[in-house]
Amino acid sequence: FPALTQEQKKELSEIAHKKKKKKKKKKNADESVENTEENQKKKKKKKKKKDSSINQSIEKKKKKKKKKNQKDNQGGAPLAGTNKETTIQGLDGLSERCAQYKKDGVDFGKWRAVLRIADQCPSSLAIQENANALARYASICQQNGLVPIVEPEVIPDGDHDLEHCQYVTEKVLAAVYKALNDHHVYLEGTLLKPNMVTAGHACTKKYTPEQVAMATVTALHRTVPAAVPGICFLSGGMSEEDATLNLNAINLCPLPKPWKLSFSYGRALQASALAAWGGKAANKEATQEAFMKRAVANCQAAKGQYIH
Ligand code: 13P
């Protein structure tokens, strides 16, 4: 029972590869906002407030072009009997929503699952449950012609070391790719948005970008099939400079890297721009300059050519 026709596969693969290329040229800022009604309202308010030319030009572009990207997940639901772990929800009616997004010109979906490192966490229940939900979402996206961006994030809260994060990240990614395979997801028509392997924010031991890169690429190399066209990292609360330095080191890492390794940062792309803006329209140019600086730096890092 084939899940997708040859034509459907061709379309998905073309979209996934285009996104990958676009990411090289275009700077993609992402925000960690779940798609709840309340957050959509907040987001709209924030957008209105951000009266900078960045937003004006984004809005203009949006009017000209159809929307290409849709975040759809609806926040975490508690997993009873675990140490405050969650799973993602929003699968009900997702197929109908995806069909509408596609009609509206959207080509990608994005869902984020959150896993935490702590006592008894992530539990195998949380790993399996989130992997399965991400795979169901990915399958539904593909059935409707959307390329799913699969985002299993191991968050950096805690005092765990680099090795611990690598161990957990490998377990999580292995479960995600097993689930994607179980659900007959066509990997060439997907993108992965993972955390980099880093120590927890409260870890006293510090690691170099080269160590982060080696741990990250090792984890990916062990778990992510080469059929996946691109991996775009989230920044997970890293400083802007650390996010750039780590991405650069990842692209220079001597291990085999069959995927394009790029960025889809939220905070690490916007922090200095937001600080420069400070809520004042008069800071428009400084805001643009700050944003461009990070965008250019990360584009260089995505090629392993960042010089700081
Ligand atoms: P950060 O880069 O701020 O982690 O956000 C990226 C994102 O989209 C998380 O869903």
Boltz pocket constraint, residues with backbone or C-beta under 6 A from the ligand:
constraints:
  - pocket:
      binder: B
      contacts: [[A, 30], [A, 31], [A, 32], [A, 33], [A, 112], [A, 151], [A, 233], [A, 234], [A, 235], [A, 236], [A, 237], [A, 264], [A, 265], [A, 266], [A, 267], [A, 268]]
      max_distance: 6.0
